[in-house]
């Protein structure tokens, strides 16, 4: 007895309803490869699930980068550590990993003269943290104060603070 044919249109609808857009896109290609190479069902399922997870991770980082409002082009790779000799690159890289100090709710303060790279370094650390899965917001301090004053006047300060609380790190420049 031959297996029943697959209703690919219905499968697409089901994958949409399950919110699996990547699987909906890649399954035909993987199914063809699995049929040619005789993959077990578990290998096929694992392959398409891995693609779905990777794509979700990519989209999450993309979304967090957009929310972070980081200035463009500020990375640790293009920060000139030689220009600030008292700054330890190893320490900065440890801070950029973020695990210990962010989880504890610690603060990081950057001091120095104008033009010393504080904003660049803060933005670069923020970028590294976003890429590591943290939620970051980069804003000018004066802009934040003004937004909070407006929220207070409009009696929505609690909601405004709640929106800020969604972030793991606020970078105030």
Secondary structure as the mmCIF struct_conf table of DSSP 4:
data_model
#
loop_
_struct_conf.conf_type_id
_struct_conf.id
_struct_conf.beg_label_comp_id
_struct_conf.beg_label_asym_id
_struct_conf.beg_label_seq_id
_struct_conf.end_label_comp_id
_struct_conf.end_label_asym_id
_struct_conf.end_label_seq_id
HELX_LH_PP_P HELX_LH_PP_P1 UNK A 2 UNK A 6
HELX_RH_AL_P HELX_RH_AL_P1 UNK A 8 UNK A 17
TURN_TY1_P TURN_TY1_P1 UNK A 18 UNK A 19
HELX_RH_AL_P HELX_RH_AL_P2 UNK A 21 UNK A 37
TURN_TY1_P TURN_TY1_P2 UNK A 38 UNK A 38
HELX_RH_AL_P HELX_RH_AL_P3 UNK A 41 UNK A 68
TURN_TY1_P TURN_TY1_P3 UNK A 69 UNK A 69
HELX_LH_PP_P HELX_LH_PP_P2 UNK A 70 UNK A 71
TURN_TY1_P TURN_TY1_P4 UNK A 72 UNK A 73
BEND BEND1 UNK A 76 UNK A 76
TURN_TY1_P TURN_TY1_P5 UNK A 77 UNK A 78
HELX_RH_3T_P HELX_RH_3T_P1 UNK A 81 UNK A 83
BEND BEND2 UNK A 84 UNK A 84
TURN_TY1_P TURN_TY1_P6 UNK A 85 UNK A 86
BEND BEND3 UNK A 87 UNK A 87
HELX_RH_AL_P HELX_RH_AL_P4 UNK A 89 UNK A 97
HELX_RH_AL_P HELX_RH_AL_P5 UNK A 99 UNK A 103
TURN_TY1_P TURN_TY1_P7 UNK A 104 UNK A 105
TURN_TY1_P TURN_TY1_P8 UNK A 114 UNK A 115
BEND BEND4 UNK A 116 UNK A 117
HELX_RH_AL_P HELX_RH_AL_P6 UNK A 118 UNK A 131
TURN_TY1_P TURN_TY1_P9 UNK A 132 UNK A 133
STRN STRN1 UNK A 136 UNK A 139
HELX_RH_AL_P HELX_RH_AL_P7 UNK A 141 UNK A 153
TURN_TY1_P TURN_TY1_P10 UNK A 154 UNK A 155
HELX_RH_AL_P HELX_RH_AL_P8 UNK A 157 UNK A 165
TURN_TY1_P TURN_TY1_P11 UNK A 166 UNK A 166
BEND BEND5 UNK A 168 UNK A 168
STRN STRN2 UNK A 169 UNK A 172
#
